[in-house]
Amino acid sequence: MSYVIFKKSATMVGALSLVGIIGFSISGLPSSNLAASTIKAAPVSIVLNRDVPSSFSKTIEKVGPAVVSIRVTSREPEMAAQMPVMPEPFARFFGKNFGFQFGNPGQRVPRGTPQTQGIGSGFFIDAEGHVVTNEHVIRNAETIKITLKDGETFEAKLVGKDPKTDLALLKVEADRPLPFVRFGKSSKVMVGDWVIALGSPFGLGHTATTGIVSATGRDIGAGPYDDYLQIDASINRGNSGGPTFNTLGEVVGVNTAIISPTGVSAGIGFAVPSDMAKSVIAQLQSNGSVSRGWLGVSIQKVTKDLAAGLGMTKPEGALITSVTKGSPAEVAGLMPGDVIVAVNRKPIIKMRELSRRIASLDAGQSTDLEVIRGGRSQTIGVRIGIMPGSEQLARASSTDSKVSNFGMELSAIDGQIRATLGIGRDVAGVAVVTVDPHSVAAKRGIRRGDVVRRILGEKVSEPTDVSRLIAEARSHARKKKRETVLVLINRKGKDRYIALPLRSV
């Protein structure tokens, strides 16, 4: 492809200028075609872009035999797992009429009746017959069959799956070596790079589409380790589990989801990056499951307001909202209100980086965390644990009385308050009974039924504790140059921090 740039001539009549990118050279065209009557001796620059291939046929021919179609049957009509509710942040932008699609929604049939639960895609990663696909493609499967490009069919067995990354590994037995492809490095993928998607959209086996990488590091709200490649190569229902290739024929992603108003491709697709997939698949192949490093904290994003309240110069890292009892974090002395800004000297810029970084560490590994506590940086050593199947948060206890702050009425928690506001039995603190809709509290996101648990890192059990601690924060505000106070609240069992401006007290 040639880039042809028309530069403004000194003798140009009027203000005509044209800058364009076209797919051919025009240097040999007659001058009349270039409006010579108005443009005299306009210089033309031609730059050849050798990175743009004229065809992808050779790459597709090479990798195509390793891509398979997958058909799953089941007696469980649980189709909701195939098409979950659109997660944030997309729901608030696209609304209910837009669909966030995973896999292939099927038709409900009476329980106990055989049915096809889904049609997906996959690809061989070795000659022994190991096949990578999405976990949601084979969920609840009773039988799994894969079909090769030449039409040959095999029955596959599940080796292991990892719902947190939506990956699964299958195995087929064959009397010959099978064609396979290799993982490339998704860390080297750049926005604008060409990609090729292969799969079985709507059951149409071995369909190739092309496009570019639209974005990297996408968090689509599907799980704690979201780090998707966003691509505009057309992928549809049935492409789930299929590979995204670079132009060298290396797998750089596993196609997983789309955002669409109609249920078909709208040019916004997502693929699990190969660096993550390769690590997960290696564990599945060795152990049949995935073990991850575990710290034992709940975290939230550090906003500009929160950073100011924490004595930080800029918003970064991950703010700890709660520490699990008996966890590695508790043993190491981490506390709610701490901000983890680095792991083993590698900075945590965005909150979600912490989850992925900790998960990648081995259980028992000694790790240094750089923590901001009380506006000061310190290093805390922690021995990483193994992520358990479920987590329980430590809770406290409560008492009684009322007071008003920031336009909210507070009350100690008793049995009646718990029943009225739907507060869990193990949640302690001070209940928010009412909130003035025009108040500071309302503007900062506090709602009726929230439970204030800590202020300035100290537990509260009565409304008077809230007044006292806010007064202390106000008296020290000038000295510490802080304009906000951090309040830890619990909403429906989940902790989060809210920054309230001290000048409004």
C-alpha positions in Angstrom: 0.0 0.0 0.0 1.3 3.5 -0.8 0.7 6.6 1.3 0.2 9.6 -1.1 0.4 13.0 0.5 -0.5 16.1 -1.4 1.4 19.1 -0.1 0.2 22.7 -0.6 1.9 24.4 -3.5 3.2 28.0 -3.3 1.3 28.7 -6.5 -1.9 27.1 -5.4 -5.0 28.9 -6.4 -7.3 29.6 -3.5 -7.0 27.6 -0.2 -7.2 24.1 -1.7 -5.2 21.4 0.1 -5.6 17.7 0.2 -4.1 15.1 2.5 -5.1 11.6 1.8 -4.1 7.9 2.2 -4.9 5.8 -0.8 -4.0 2.3 -1.9 -2.1 3.1 -5.1 0.5 5.4 -6.5 -0.7 8.3 -8.7 2.6 9.6 -9.9 1.9 8.2 -13.4 -1.6 9.8 -13.8 -2.1 12.6 -16.3 -1.9 16.0 -14.9 -5.5 16.8 -15.9 -6.7 14.2 -13.3 -5.0 16.3 -10.6 -6.7 19.5 -11.5 -3.6 21.0 -13.0 -5.6 24.1 -14.0 -5.7 25.1 -10.3 -2.6 23.4 -8.8 0.8 24.0 -10.3 3.8 21.6 -9.6 2.4 20.2 -6.4 5.1 17.9 -4.9 3.9 14.4 -4.2 5.5 12.3 -1.4 5.1 8.5 -1.6 5.9 6.3 1.4 5.6 2.5 1.1 4.2 0.7 4.2 5.6 -2.8 4.0 3.8 -3.8 7.3 0.5 -4.1 5.5 0.1 -7.5 3.9 -1.6 -7.9 0.6 -3.2 -11.1 1.8 -3.6 -13.2 4.9 -4.1 -16.4 3.0 -0.7 -17.9 3.7 -1.1 -17.4 7.5 -4.6 -18.8 7.5 -3.5 -21.8 5.4 -0.8 -22.5 7.9 -2.8 -22.3 11.2 -6.3 -23.3 9.9 -5.9 -27.1 10.5 -5.2 -26.5 14.2 -8.5 -24.7 14.7 -11.6 -26.8 15.7 -15.3 -26.5 16.1 -16.8 -27.7 19.4 -20.3 -29.0 20.0 -21.5 -29.6 23.6 -24.6 -31.5 24.7 -26.1 -31.4 28.1 -29.3 -32.2 30.0 -29.0 -29.0 32.0 -31.0 -26.1 30.5 -29.0 -23.5 32.4 -28.5 -21.1 29.5 -28.0 -18.0 31.7 -24.3 -18.9 32.0 -24.0 -18.6 28.3 -25.2 -15.0 28.1 -24.7 -13.1 31.4 -26.1 -9.7 32.2 -24.0 -6.9 30.7 -21.5 -5.9 33.4 -20.4 -2.4 34.3 -19.1 -0.1 33.0 -21.0 -0.9 29.8 -24.5 -1.1 31.2 -24.7 2.5 32.1 -23.5 3.5 28.6 -25.4 1.1 26.3 -28.6 0.4 28.3 -30.8 -2.7 28.5 -31.2 -3.1 24.7 -27.5 -3.9 24.2 -26.3 -7.4 24.8 -23.0 -8.5 26.4 -22.6 -11.9 24.8 -20.6 -14.9 26.0 -20.9 -18.0 23.8 -24.1 -19.3 22.3 -27.5 -18.9 24.0 -29.7 -21.9 23.3 -33.3 -22.7 23.7 -34.8 -23.9 27.0 -36.2 -27.4 27.0 -37.7 -29.5 29.7 -35.2 -30.9 32.3 -34.0 -34.3 31.4 -34.3 -33.8 27.7 -31.1 -34.1 25.6 -30.1 -30.8 24.0 -27.3 -29.0 22.3 -26.1 -26.5 24.9 -23.6 -24.7 22.7 -21.4 -24.5 19.7 -18.0 -23.0 20.2 -14.4 -23.0 18.9 -11.0 -24.1 20.1 -7.5 -24.9 18.9 -4.8 -27.5 19.4 -1.7 -26.5 21.4 0.3 -29.7 20.9 0.5 -32.8 18.7 -0.9 -34.9 21.6 -4.4 -33.4 21.2 -4.8 -30.8 23.9 -7.4 -28.2 22.9 -7.9 -24.8 24.4 -11.4 -23.2 24.6 -13.6 -21.1 26.8 -14.9 -22.4 30.1 -18.4 -21.2 29.3 -18.4 -23.2 26.1 -18.1 -26.6 28.0 -20.0 -25.6 31.2 -22.4 -28.3 32.4 -21.3 -30.5 29.4 -22.2 -34.2 29.3 -20.5 -34.8 26.0 -18.0 -32.7 24.1 -17.2 -33.3 20.4 -14.7 -31.5 18.3 -14.6 -31.3 14.5 -11.5 -30.7 12.5 -11.2 -28.7 9.3 -11.4 -31.9 7.2 -14.6 -33.0 9.0 -13.1 -35.6 11.2 -14.8 -35.7 14.6 -13.4 -36.7 18.0 -14.9 -37.0 21.5 -13.0 -34.8 23.9 -12.5 -35.1 27.7 -12.2 -32.2 30.1 -8.7 -31.9 31.6 -9.4 -28.8 33.7 -11.2 -25.4 33.7 -10.7 -22.0 35.2 -13.9 -19.9 35.4 -12.1 -16.8 36.7 -10.4 -16.4 33.3 -13.0 -18.3 31.3 -10.5 -20.8 30.0 -10.7 -24.6 29.7 -8.4 -27.4 28.5 -9.7 -30.5 26.6 -8.0 -33.6 25.4 -8.7 -35.9 22.4 -7.1 -39.3 21.6 -5.9 -39.8 18.0 -3.7 -42.4 16.3 -1.5 -39.7 14.8 0.1 -36.4 15.7 -2.4 -33.5 15.4 -1.7 -30.1 13.9 -1.2 -27.4 16.5 -0.3 -23.7 16.9 1.8 -21.9 19.5 1.2 -19.0 21.8 2.8 -15.7 21.0 3.5 -12.8 23.4 0.5 -10.6 24.0 2.7 -8.2 25.9 4.2 -7.2 22.5 0.8 -6.6 20.9 0.1 -2.9 20.1 -3.0 -1.0 19.3 -3.3 -0.9 15.5 -1.7 -4.3 15.0 -3.3 -6.6 12.5 -5.1 -9.7 13.9 -6.9 -12.7 12.4 -9.8 -14.5 14.2 -10.6 -18.1 13.3 -13.6 -20.0 14.5 -17.1 -21.3 13.9 -19.5 -18.3 14.1 -23.1 -19.6 14.2 -21.7 -23.1 13.6 -20.1 -22.2 10.3 -16.8 -24.0 10.7 -13.4 -22.5 9.9 -14.4 -18.9 9.2 -11.6 -16.3 9.1 -12.1 -12.6 9.8 -9.5 -9.9 10.2 -9.1 -6.5 11.9 -6.9 -4.7 14.3 -6.2 -4.5 18.0 -8.5 -1.7 19.2 -7.3 -1.5 22.8 -5.3 -3.5 25.4 -5.8 -4.1 29.1 -9.6 -3.9 28.9 -11.6 -4.4 32.1 -15.1 -5.5 31.1 -16.3 -6.5 34.6 -16.4 -10.2 33.8 -13.9 -11.3 36.6 -11.2 -10.2 38.9 -8.4 -10.7 36.4 -9.8 -8.9 33.4 -7.1 -7.8 31.1 -8.6 -8.3 27.7 -7.4 -7.4 24.2 -10.2 -5.5 22.4 -10.3 -6.4 18.7 -12.5 -5.3 15.8 -12.1 -8.5 13.8 -15.7 -9.8 13.5 -16.4 -12.5 16.1 -19.9 -13.9 16.8 -21.7 -16.6 18.7 -19.7 -19.7 18.1 -16.4 -17.9 18.0 -16.0 -18.3 21.7 -12.8 -20.2 22.5 -11.3 -19.7 19.1 -7.9 -18.1 18.6 -6.8 -14.6 17.7 -3.6 -14.7 15.6 -1.0 -12.1 14.8 0.3 -12.0 11.2 3.0 -14.5 12.1 0.4 -17.2 12.9 1.0 -17.0 16.7 -2.0 -17.1 19.1 -2.1 -13.7 20.9 -5.6 -14.1 22.3 -8.6 -16.4 23.0 -11.8 -15.0 21.8 -14.3 -14.7 24.6 -16.9 -12.0 24.4 -18.6 -9.3 22.4 -20.6 -6.2 23.1 -23.5 -5.9 20.6 -26.9 -4.3 20.3 -28.2 -7.1 18.1 -26.4 -10.2 19.3 -24.1 -10.2 16.3 -20.7 -8.5 15.8 -20.6 -4.7 16.2 -16.9 -4.5 15.9 -16.2 -4.7 19.7 -14.8 -8.1 20.7 -12.6 -9.3 23.5 -9.9 -11.9 23.8 -8.1 -13.3 26.8 -4.4 -12.3 26.2 -2.1 -15.1 25.4 0.3 -14.3 28.2 -2.4 -15.0 30.7 -3.9 -17.9 28.8 -0.5 -19.6 28.5 0.1 -19.5 32.3 -3.4 -20.8 33.1 -3.4 -23.6 30.5 0.0 -24.8 31.7 -1.4 -25.2 35.2 -4.5 -26.9 33.9 -2.4 -29.3 31.9 -0.2 -30.2 34.9 -2.7 -30.1 37.7 -6.2 -30.0 36.3 -6.8 -26.8 38.2 -5.3 -23.3 38.8 -3.7 -22.2 42.1 -3.2 -18.5 42.6 -1.4 -16.3 45.1 -3.6 -14.9 47.8 -3.2 -11.8 50.0 -6.6 -11.7 51.7 -7.8 -8.1 51.2 -10.7 -6.3 49.6 -9.6 -3.2 47.7 -11.0 -0.2 45.9 -9.8 2.4 43.5 -7.9 5.5 44.8 -9.7 8.5 43.5 -8.4 12.1 43.6 -10.5 12.8 46.7 -9.5 9.7 48.5 -5.8 10.4 47.7 -6.1 13.8 49.3 -7.7 12.3 52.4 -4.9 9.7 52.6 -2.2 12.3 52.4 -1.1 11.1 48.9 0.2 13.5 46.2 -1.6 11.6 43.4 -4.2 8.8 43.0 -2.4 5.5 42.6 -2.3 2.0 44.0 -5.1 0.0 45.6 -6.8 1.0 48.8 -7.5 -1.8 51.3 -11.1 -1.7 52.6 -11.0 -4.9 54.6 -8.6 -7.6 55.7 -9.7 -11.3 55.9 -9.2 -12.8 59.3 -6.3 -15.2 59.4 -5.1 -14.2 55.9 -1.5 -13.5 54.9 -2.4 -9.8 54.9 -3.6 -9.9 58.6 -0.5 -11.9 59.6 1.8 -9.3 57.9 0.0 -6.4 59.7 -1.8 -4.8 56.8 -4.8 -2.7 57.8 -7.9 -1.1 56.2 -6.9 2.3 55.0 -3.5 1.2 53.8 -2.7 1.8 50.1 -0.6 -0.7 48.3 1.4 1.2 45.7 4.1 -1.4 44.7 4.7 -5.2 44.8 8.4 -6.2 44.8 9.3 -2.6 43.8 7.0 -2.7 40.7 4.5 0.1 40.9 0.7 -0.5 41.1 -0.7 2.3 39.0 -4.3 1.0 38.6 -6.2 -0.9 41.3 -6.8 -4.1 39.3 -3.1 -4.5 38.7 -2.8 -5.7 42.3 -5.1 -8.6 41.9 -3.3 -9.9 38.8 0.1 -9.3 40.3 -0.6 -11.2 43.6 -2.4 -14.0 41.7 0.7 -14.6 39.6 2.9 -15.2 42.7 3.6 -18.6 44.1 2.1 -19.7 47.5 4.8 -19.3 50.2 6.7 -16.7 48.3 8.0 -13.8 50.4 7.0 -10.5 48.9 7.6 -6.9 49.7 4.7 -4.5 49.5 5.2 -0.7 49.5 2.3 0.7 51.5 1.1 4.3 52.2 -0.1 4.5 55.8 -1.0 7.8 57.4 0.6 9.6 54.5 3.9 7.9 54.9 5.5 5.2 52.8 6.7 1.9 54.4 7.7 -1.6 53.2 5.8 -4.5 54.7 6.9 -8.1 54.0 4.2 -10.7 53.4 4.3 -14.4 52.7 1.8 -15.1 49.9 -0.9 -17.7 50.6 -3.0 -20.0 48.3 -6.3 -18.5 47.3 -9.2 -20.3 49.1 -12.4 -21.2 47.5 -14.3 -18.5 49.4 -13.5 -15.6 51.6 -15.0 -14.4 54.8 -14.5 -10.9 56.1 -13.8 -10.1 59.8 -16.6 -8.3 61.5 -17.2 -6.4 64.8 -20.2 -5.5 67.2 -22.5 -2.5 68.0 -24.8 -0.4 70.4 -27.4 2.6 70.4 -28.3 6.4 70.0 -28.7 9.0 67.2 -26.9 12.1 65.8 -26.7 13.9 62.4 -23.6 14.6 60.2 -23.2 15.7 56.6 -27.0 15.6 56.1 -27.3 12.0 57.3 -29.0 10.6 60.4 -27.1 7.9 62.1 -28.2 5.3 64.6 -26.5 2.5 66.5 -27.5 -1.0 65.3 -30.0 -3.1 67.1 -32.3 -5.9 66.0 -35.0 -3.6 64.8 -32.5 -1.5 62.7 -31.1 -4.6 61.2 -34.5 -5.9 60.2 -35.7 -2.5 58.9 -32.6 -1.7 56.8 -31.6 -5.2 55.9 -28.2 -5.1 57.6 -26.4 -8.5 58.0 -26.1 -10.0 61.4 -22.3 -9.9 61.4 -22.0 -6.2 60.2 -21.0 -3.8 63.0 -20.8 0.0 63.1 -23.3 2.8 62.9 -26.3 2.7 60.5 -27.3 5.5 58.1 -31.0 5.9 58.8 -31.8 8.8 56.5 -29.9 10.9 54.0 -30.9 14.4 52.8 -31.0 14.1 49.0 -29.4 17.5 48.7 -26.7 16.9 51.3 -22.9 16.4 51.0 -23.4 12.7 52.1 -25.8 12.1 49.2 -23.5 13.8 46.7 -20.6 11.6 47.8 -22.7 8.4 47.4 -23.8 7.5 50.9 -27.2 5.9 51.0 -29.9 4.8 53.6 -28.9 1.4 54.9 -25.1 2.0 54.7 -23.1 1.2 57.8 -20.3 3.5 58.9 -17.6 1.2 60.2 -14.4 3.2 60.5 -13.3 6.9 60.5 -9.6 7.7 60.5 -8.9 4.0 60.7 -10.8 3.7 64.0 -13.8 1.5 64.5 -17.1 3.2 65.4 -19.9 1.7 67.4 -22.1 4.7 68.3 -23.1 7.9 66.4 -21.1 9.9 69.0 -18.0 8.1 67.8 -18.6 9.5 64.4 -19.0 13.1 65.7 -15.8 12.8 67.8 -13.6 11.4 65.1 -14.8 14.0 62.5 -14.1 16.7 65.0 -10.6 15.3 65.4 -10.1 15.2 61.7 -11.2 18.8 61.4 -8.9 20.0 64.1 -5.9 18.4 62.4 -6.9 19.3 58.9 -4.9 22.5 58.7 -1.8 21.0 60.2 -1.9 18.0 57.8 -3.2 20.0 54.9 -6.1 17.7 54.3 -9.5 18.7 53.0 -11.3 15.3 53.4 -11.9 12.6 55.9 -12.1 8.9 54.9 -15.1 7.0 56.0 -15.3 3.2 55.6 -18.8 2.1 55.0 -20.4 -1.3 54.4 -23.1 -1.7 51.8 -24.8 -5.1 51.5 -21.8 -6.9 52.9 -19.1 -5.1 50.9 -16.7 -2.4 52.3 -15.7 0.7 50.5 -14.2 4.1 51.4 -15.9 7.5 50.8 -14.1 10.8 51.2 -16.2 13.5 52.9 -15.0 17.2 52.7 -14.1 18.5 56.1 -15.1 22.1 55.2 -18.8 21.0 55.1 -18.8 19.8 58.8 
